[in-house]
């Protein structure tokens, strides 16, 4: 009896399999595709894109024969079907009912010696039962200034970077003397690449022509999540002032430094004639370790957003630092998708190190600023006697629980969450909501600033005029 049942079962399976693999020539039957149009974000010339996976489905009961697969132009787009790169060899592919086919697509665009992006298009065709089905392919190609050497280190002297075409920096770029970056310049860095400057810096952007420094992955990690949102995509920006060199000057305005390991690290070996930095209207955002590090640097930081670092958004060690109308917000890893490294729970958004024995005291003042984050304490002054720390921390919005500085005056202290402080403090990728540290309508940071400070800086980071009589704290004036 059992043997008879087994034989019947095998016959049934065999008949079902034969029926499932029966090849149909019915012209009404069609393939289905995971995408009707495959779109690549901007692709840099000479480098090529990431690989896109297109799924081809036969949702019918019977098998279909794909008699031919071809491209119209067969130039920039490279197609691989189940391991075969030569489309001319793909003939009469049988795709069983309910089965699928993997198609992998890349695009490589030759340099065109043009500054403007160009649109590259093609069509991928599938011939089935004497009819043709088509998937449209499109990509934007951008020619670049490529900085790449076999030594993985490119050294320049006086170097000017323009806005004519983006710069793709594949290696570490080291500038021995002055670096000048023009308004609108875009610098994209490959994995582990860095910018190191041993001389002066003059990077002056404009509101409508900001300077951008970011990773070179400008496609998506997965659908709706750009690589630009992933911290640690490149090494970062480093300024070095050595003992045997002249006093350095770093001037940065309207500069965005995004998603590196370290945003901006300025280091001096000197204890006198410290470098001076002016950091205005800029944004240092989403870094896997530090945002801004100042070691033996005198700095004026105005209208600047320092946001989302796994460690300190601002680490200040030696020198005089004046912060005015700046927003320092540490909400790193406040997201529903794991695209960032682990946040250190024991660090504040701002750390002021006044414990150095190297003879360079730290004096850091904050006026009309916002310092907050997901932690309970977001401002730490490390000094032998905190109550005697002499710099002014006034008219700020602060989320901190230990500040005992004698010159902390007229601040608004907040221990609750910041859901009403900013437009958005949480990245919800399914709702396309990214961090937005502009002020909400009923933000407790509104109208608390010192008018005398606002009178010096009458517009915010985006060029919006301030209410100088009742100015908002931070780098964004509520409209």
C-alpha positions as CSV (number, residue, x, y, z in Angstrom):
1,X,0.0,0.0,0.0
2,X,2.7,2.4,0.9
3,X,4.6,1.5,-2.2
4,X,1.5,2.2,-4.3
5,X,1.0,5.6,-2.7
6,X,4.7,6.5,-3.3
7,X,4.4,5.6,-7.0
8,X,1.2,7.7,-7.3
9,X,2.9,10.6,-5.6
10,X,5.9,10.5,-7.9
11,X,3.7,10.3,-11.0
12,X,1.7,13.3,-9.7
13,X,4.9,15.3,-9.1
14,X,6.2,14.4,-12.5
15,X,3.0,15.4,-14.3
16,X,2.9,18.7,-12.4
17,X,6.5,19.4,-13.2
18,X,6.0,18.7,-16.9
19,X,2.9,20.9,-16.9
20,X,4.8,23.7,-15.1
21,X,7.7,23.6,-17.6
22,X,5.4,23.5,-20.7
23,X,6.6,26.2,-23.1
24,X,3.9,28.6,-24.2
25,X,3.9,30.6,-27.4
26,X,0.8,32.6,-26.4
27,X,1.5,36.2,-27.4
28,X,-0.8,37.5,-24.6
29,X,1.7,36.3,-22.0
30,X,4.3,38.7,-20.7
31,X,7.3,39.1,-18.5
32,X,7.3,41.3,-15.4
33,X,10.1,43.5,-14.2
34,X,11.1,44.8,-10.7
35,X,11.6,48.2,-12.4
36,X,10.3,49.7,-15.7
37,X,13.0,52.3,-15.6
38,X,16.5,51.8,-14.1
39,X,17.9,55.2,-13.0
40,X,21.4,55.8,-11.8
41,X,22.3,58.9,-9.7
42,X,25.2,61.0,-10.9
43,X,28.0,58.8,-12.2
44,X,31.5,60.2,-12.3
45,X,33.4,59.6,-15.5
46,X,36.3,57.0,-15.5
47,X,35.0,55.5,-12.2
48,X,31.7,53.8,-13.0
49,X,28.6,53.1,-11.0
50,X,27.5,50.6,-8.4
51,X,25.7,47.6,-9.8
52,X,21.9,47.7,-10.0
53,X,20.0,44.4,-9.8
54,X,17.0,44.1,-12.1
55,X,14.6,41.1,-11.5
56,X,12.8,39.6,-14.5
57,X,9.8,37.5,-13.5
58,X,7.6,35.0,-15.3
59,X,4.4,35.1,-13.3
60,X,2.6,32.8,-15.7
61,X,1.9,29.1,-15.1
62,X,3.8,28.0,-18.3
63,X,7.3,28.6,-19.3
64,X,8.2,31.4,-21.7
65,X,11.2,31.6,-24.1
66,X,13.2,34.9,-24.2
67,X,14.4,34.6,-27.8
68,X,16.7,37.7,-27.6
69,X,18.0,40.4,-25.2
70,X,19.7,43.5,-26.6
71,X,20.5,47.2,-26.0
72,X,19.8,50.0,-28.5
73,X,23.2,51.7,-28.1
74,X,25.3,49.1,-26.3
75,X,27.8,51.7,-25.1
76,X,27.8,53.1,-21.5
77,X,25.6,50.5,-19.9
78,X,27.0,47.1,-19.2
79,X,24.5,44.2,-18.7
80,X,25.1,40.8,-17.2
81,X,22.3,38.2,-17.4
82,X,22.8,35.1,-15.2
83,X,26.6,35.5,-15.5
84,X,26.8,36.2,-19.2
85,X,28.1,39.6,-20.3
86,X,27.8,39.1,-24.1
87,X,24.2,39.7,-24.9
88,X,24.6,38.3,-28.4
89,X,25.1,34.9,-26.9
90,X,21.8,35.0,-25.0
91,X,19.3,33.2,-27.2
92,X,16.1,31.3,-26.4
93,X,16.4,31.5,-22.6
94,X,13.6,29.4,-21.1
95,X,12.1,31.0,-18.0
96,X,9.8,28.5,-16.2
97,X,6.5,29.6,-14.8
98,X,6.8,31.3,-11.5
99,X,10.6,31.6,-11.9
100,X,12.8,34.7,-12.2
101,X,16.0,35.9,-13.8
102,X,18.8,38.1,-12.4
103,X,20.0,41.0,-14.6
104,X,22.9,43.1,-13.3
105,X,23.5,46.6,-14.8
106,X,26.4,49.0,-14.4
107,X,27.2,52.2,-16.3
108,X,30.7,53.5,-17.2
109,X,30.9,56.9,-18.8
110,X,33.9,58.2,-20.7
111,X,35.2,61.7,-19.9
112,X,33.6,64.3,-22.1
113,X,35.7,67.4,-21.1
114,X,32.5,69.3,-20.3
115,X,31.6,70.8,-17.0
116,X,27.8,70.3,-17.2
117,X,26.3,66.9,-16.4
118,X,25.0,64.9,-19.4
119,X,22.1,62.5,-19.6
120,X,22.9,59.0,-20.8
121,X,20.0,56.9,-22.0
122,X,19.5,53.4,-23.4
123,X,16.8,50.7,-23.7
124,X,17.2,47.1,-22.7
125,X,14.9,44.9,-24.8
126,X,13.5,41.4,-24.2
127,X,11.9,39.5,-27.1
128,X,9.2,37.1,-26.0
129,X,6.7,35.3,-28.2
130,X,7.2,37.7,-31.2
131,X,6.7,40.9,-29.1
132,X,9.2,43.1,-27.4
133,X,9.2,44.3,-23.8
134,X,11.5,47.2,-22.8
135,X,13.2,48.5,-19.6
136,X,14.5,52.1,-19.9
137,X,18.0,52.8,-18.6
138,X,19.2,56.3,-17.7
139,X,22.1,57.9,-15.9
140,X,23.6,61.3,-15.4
141,X,27.3,61.5,-16.2
142,X,29.5,64.1,-14.6
143,X,33.1,64.7,-15.7
144,X,35.5,65.3,-12.8
145,X,38.9,66.5,-11.9
146,X,40.4,63.1,-10.9
147,X,43.1,63.2,-8.1
148,X,44.5,59.7,-8.0
149,X,48.1,58.3,-7.9
150,X,49.6,54.8,-7.5
151,X,51.1,56.0,-4.2
152,X,47.7,56.9,-2.8
153,X,49.1,60.3,-1.9
154,X,48.9,63.5,-4.0
155,X,51.0,66.4,-2.8
156,X,50.3,70.0,-4.0
157,X,51.8,73.4,-3.2
158,X,49.7,76.5,-3.7
159,X,46.5,74.9,-4.9
160,X,43.2,76.4,-6.1
161,X,40.1,74.3,-6.5
162,X,37.4,75.8,-8.7
163,X,33.7,75.1,-9.3
164,X,34.0,74.3,-13.0
165,X,33.8,70.5,-12.4
166,X,33.7,68.4,-9.2
167,X,36.9,67.0,-7.8
168,X,37.1,63.2,-7.2
169,X,39.8,62.6,-4.6
170,X,40.7,59.0,-4.7
171,X,43.8,59.3,-2.4
172,X,44.8,61.6,0.4
173,X,45.4,65.1,-0.9
174,X,48.1,67.0,1.0
175,X,48.6,70.7,0.5
176,X,52.0,72.0,1.6
177,X,51.2,75.7,1.4
178,X,48.0,77.6,0.7
179,X,44.7,76.0,-0.3
180,X,42.0,78.1,-1.9
181,X,38.6,76.8,-2.6
182,X,36.2,78.8,-4.8
183,X,32.5,79.3,-4.3
184,X,30.4,76.3,-5.5
185,X,33.3,73.9,-5.5
186,X,32.4,70.2,-4.9
187,X,35.0,67.8,-3.4
188,X,34.1,64.1,-3.3
189,X,36.4,61.7,-1.4
190,X,36.8,58.0,-2.0
191,X,36.9,55.5,0.9
192,X,39.7,56.4,3.5
193,X,40.7,59.5,1.4
194,X,41.5,62.7,3.3
195,X,42.3,66.4,2.8
196,X,45.4,67.5,4.8
197,X,46.6,71.1,4.7
198,X,49.9,72.3,6.2
199,X,49.4,76.0,5.1
200,X,46.7,78.6,5.1
201,X,43.2,77.9,4.0
202,X,40.8,80.2,2.2
203,X,37.5,78.4,1.5
204,X,34.8,81.0,0.9
205,X,31.5,79.9,-0.4
206,X,28.2,81.8,-0.8
207,X,24.6,81.1,0.2
208,X,23.7,80.0,-3.3
209,X,27.1,78.6,-4.0
210,X,28.2,76.6,-1.0
211,X,31.4,74.5,-0.9
212,X,30.7,70.8,-0.4
213,X,33.1,68.1,0.9
214,X,31.5,64.7,1.0
215,X,32.0,61.0,0.1
216,X,32.1,59.9,-3.5
217,X,29.2,57.4,-3.1
218,X,26.4,59.6,-4.3
219,X,24.1,56.7,-5.1
220,X,21.8,54.8,-2.7
221,X,22.8,52.3,0.0
222,X,19.3,50.9,-0.6
223,X,16.1,52.3,-1.9
224,X,15.4,55.7,-0.3
225,X,18.6,55.7,1.8
226,X,21.5,57.7,0.1
227,X,25.1,56.8,1.0
228,X,25.4,60.5,1.9
229,X,23.5,59.7,5.1
230,X,26.1,57.0,6.1
231,X,28.8,58.3,8.5
232,X,32.4,57.4,7.9
233,X,32.4,57.4,4.1
234,X,35.8,59.1,4.0
235,X,38.5,60.1,6.4
236,X,38.0,63.9,6.9
237,X,39.7,67.3,6.8
238,X,42.9,67.9,8.8
239,X,44.8,71.2,9.3
240,X,48.3,70.9,10.7
241,X,50.4,73.8,12.1
242,X,54.0,72.6,12.7
243,X,56.5,74.3,15.1
244,X,58.8,75.5,12.4
245,X,56.2,77.2,10.3
246,X,54.6,80.7,10.2
247,X,51.3,81.5,12.0
248,X,48.5,80.0,10.0
249,X,45.1,81.4,9.0
250,X,42.0,79.3,8.3
251,X,39.1,81.1,6.8
252,X,36.0,79.0,6.0
253,X,32.5,80.3,5.0
254,X,29.5,78.5,3.7
255,X,31.3,75.1,3.8
256,X,29.5,71.8,4.2
257,X,31.6,68.8,5.5
258,X,29.5,65.7,5.5
259,X,29.6,62.1,6.6
260,X,33.4,61.4,7.3
261,X,35.2,59.8,10.2
262,X,36.2,63.3,11.4
263,X,34.7,66.5,10.1
264,X,37.4,69.1,10.7
265,X,40.5,68.5,12.8
266,X,42.7,71.5,13.4
267,X,46.0,70.7,15.2
268,X,48.9,73.0,16.2
269,X,52.1,71.9,17.9
270,X,52.7,75.5,19.1
271,X,52.0,77.1,22.4
272,X,52.4,80.6,21.1
273,X,51.4,82.3,17.8
274,X,48.5,79.9,17.5
275,X,46.7,79.6,14.2
276,X,43.5,81.6,13.8
277,X,40.3,80.2,12.4
278,X,37.1,81.9,11.2
279,X,34.4,79.3,10.6
280,X,31.2,81.1,9.4
281,X,27.8,79.9,8.0
282,X,29.0,76.3,7.7
283,X,27.8,72.8,8.5
284,X,29.8,69.9,9.9
285,X,27.4,67.0,10.0
286,X,27.2,63.2,10.6
287,X,30.6,62.0,11.4
288,X,31.7,58.6,12.8
289,X,34.0,60.0,15.4
290,X,34.3,63.8,15.9
291,X,32.7,66.8,14.3
292,X,35.1,69.8,15.1
293,X,38.4,69.4,17.0
294,X,40.4,72.4,17.9
295,X,43.8,71.8,19.5
296,X,45.8,75.0,20.2
297,X,43.7,77.0,17.8
298,X,42.1,80.5,18.3
299,X,38.7,80.3,16.6
300,X,35.6,82.4,15.9
301,X,32.7,80.2,15.0
302,X,29.5,81.9,13.8
303,X,26.3,80.8,12.3
304,X,27.5,77.2,12.1
305,X,25.8,73.9,12.6
306,X,27.8,71.2,14.3
307,X,25.6,68.1,14.4
308,X,25.5,64.4,14.8
309,X,28.9,62.9,15.8
310,X,29.4,59.5,17.5
311,X,31.7,61.2,19.9
312,X,32.0,65.0,20.5
313,X,30.5,67.4,18.0
314,X,33.0,70.0,19.3
315,X,36.2,69.1,21.2
316,X,38.1,72.2,22.4
317,X,41.6,71.9,23.8
318,X,43.8,74.9,24.1
319,X,43.2,78.4,22.6
320,X,40.5,81.0,22.6
321,X,37.2,79.9,21.1
322,X,34.3,82.2,20.5
323,X,31.0,80.7,19.4
324,X,28.1,82.9,18.4
325,X,24.7,82.0,17.0
326,X,25.8,78.4,16.4
327,X,23.8,75.2,16.7
328,X,25.5,72.2,18.3
329,X,23.1,69.2,18.2
330,X,24.1,65.6,18.9
331,X,21.4,63.2,17.7
332,X,23.8,60.7,16.0
333,X,22.1,57.3,15.7
334,X,18.7,58.7,16.4
335,X,17.2,56.8,13.5
336,X,15.1,53.7,12.6
337,X,17.7,52.4,10.1
338,X,21.2,51.2,11.1
339,X,23.4,53.3,8.9
340,X,25.7,54.8,11.6
341,X,28.2,53.4,14.0
342,X,27.5,53.1,17.7
343,X,27.1,56.4,19.7
344,X,29.3,56.8,22.7
345,X,27.0,57.2,25.6
346,X,29.5,58.8,27.9
347,X,30.4,61.9,25.9
348,X,28.8,65.3,25.7
349,X,28.0,67.3,22.5
350,X,30.7,69.8,23.6
351,X,33.8,69.0,25.6
352,X,36.0,71.8,26.8
353,X,39.4,70.5,28.0
354,X,41.1,73.0,30.3
355,X,43.2,70.4,32.0
356,X,46.2,70.7,29.7
357,X,49.6,71.1,31.3
358,X,51.2,72.3,28.0
359,X,50.9,76.0,28.8
360,X,47.9,76.7,26.5
361,X,44.8,77.3,28.5
362,X,41.4,76.8,27.0
363,X,39.0,79.7,27.0
364,X,35.7,79.0,25.2
365,X,32.7,81.3,25.2
366,X,29.3,80.7,23.8
367,X,26.7,83.4,23.1
368,X,23.3,83.0,21.5
369,X,24.0,79.3,20.8
370,X,22.2,76.0,21.1
371,X,23.9,73.0,22.7
372,X,21.7,69.9,23.0
373,X,21.3,66.3,22.1
374,X,20.0,62.9,23.1
375,X,22.1,62.7,26.2
376,X,21.2,64.3,29.5
377,X,24.5,66.3,29.7
378,X,25.6,67.9,26.5
379,X,28.2,70.4,27.7
380,X,31.2,69.4,29.8
381,X,33.8,71.8,31.1
382,X,36.9,69.8,32.3
383,X,38.8,72.2,34.5
384,X,40.3,72.0,38.0
385,X,37.9,74.5,39.4
386,X,34.8,74.8,37.2
387,X,33.3,77.6,39.2
388,X,36.3,79.8,38.4
389,X,36.2,79.2,34.6
390,X,36.3,82.7,33.3
391,X,34.7,82.7,29.9
392,X,31.1,83.7,29.3
393,X,28.3,81.2,28.4
394,X,25.2,83.4,28.0
395,X,21.9,83.6,26.3
396,X,22.1,80.0,25.1
397,X,19.6,77.1,25.0
398,X,21.4,74.3,26.9
399,X,20.5,70.7,27.6
400,X,23.0,70.0,30.4
401,X,22.9,68.9,34.1
402,X,26.3,69.7,35.5
403,X,27.2,73.2,34.3
404,X,28.6,75.2,37.3
405,X,30.5,77.9,35.4
406,X,30.3,81.2,37.2
407,X,29.8,83.2,34.0
408,X,26.9,81.1,32.8
409,X,24.2,83.8,32.5
410,X,20.7,84.1,31.1
411,X,20.6,80.6,29.6
412,X,17.5,78.5,29.1
413,X,18.1,75.0,30.5
414,X,16.1,72.1,29.1
415,X,15.9,68.5,30.4
416,X,13.1,67.3,28.2
417,X,13.4,65.9,24.7
418,X,13.7,68.3,21.8
419,X,10.7,67.3,19.9
420,X,9.4,70.9,20.0
421,X,12.9,72.5,19.6
422,X,13.8,71.6,16.1
423,X,11.9,70.7,12.9
424,X,13.2,67.1,13.2
425,X,15.6,65.3,15.4
426,X,15.1,61.8,14.1
427,X,15.8,60.1,10.8
428,X,12.8,58.2,9.5
429,X,13.8,56.8,6.2
430,X,10.4,55.3,5.3
431,X,8.8,58.8,5.7
432,X,11.7,60.6,4.0
433,X,12.3,62.6,7.1
434,X,15.9,63.6,7.7
435,X,17.4,65.6,10.6
436,X,16.5,69.3,10.4
437,X,17.9,71.6,13.0
438,X,16.0,74.6,12.0
439,X,13.7,75.9,14.8
440,X,10.2,74.7,15.3
441,X,7.4,77.3,15.7
442,X,7.2,76.9,19.5
443,X,10.9,76.2,20.1
444,X,12.2,77.3,23.6
445,X,15.3,78.6,21.8
446,X,13.3,81.4,20.1
447,X,13.8,85.0,21.2
448,X,16.3,84.3,24.0
449,X,19.4,85.7,22.3
450,X,21.4,88.8,23.3
451,X,20.5,91.6,20.9
452,X,24.0,93.0,21.0
453,X,25.4,89.7,19.6
454,X,22.7,89.5,17.0
455,X,23.5,93.1,15.9
456,X,27.0,91.8,14.8
457,X,25.5,89.0,12.7
458,X,22.3,90.2,11.2
459,X,21.6,87.2,9.0
460,X,21.6,83.5,9.8
461,X,23.3,80.6,8.1
462,X,20.9,80.7,5.2
463,X,21.0,84.5,4.8
464,X,17.6,85.0,6.6
465,X,17.5,88.4,8.4
466,X,17.5,88.1,12.2
467,X,15.1,89.7,14.6
468,X,17.8,91.7,16.2
469,X,15.6,92.9,19.1
470,X,14.5,89.4,20.1
471,X,16.9,87.1,18.3
472,X,16.6,83.3,18.2
473,X,19.5,81.2,19.6
474,X,21.4,79.0,17.1
475,X,22.4,79.4,13.5
476,X,18.8,79.4,12.1
477,X,16.4,82.3,12.6
478,X,12.8,81.1,12.6
479,X,11.0,82.7,9.6
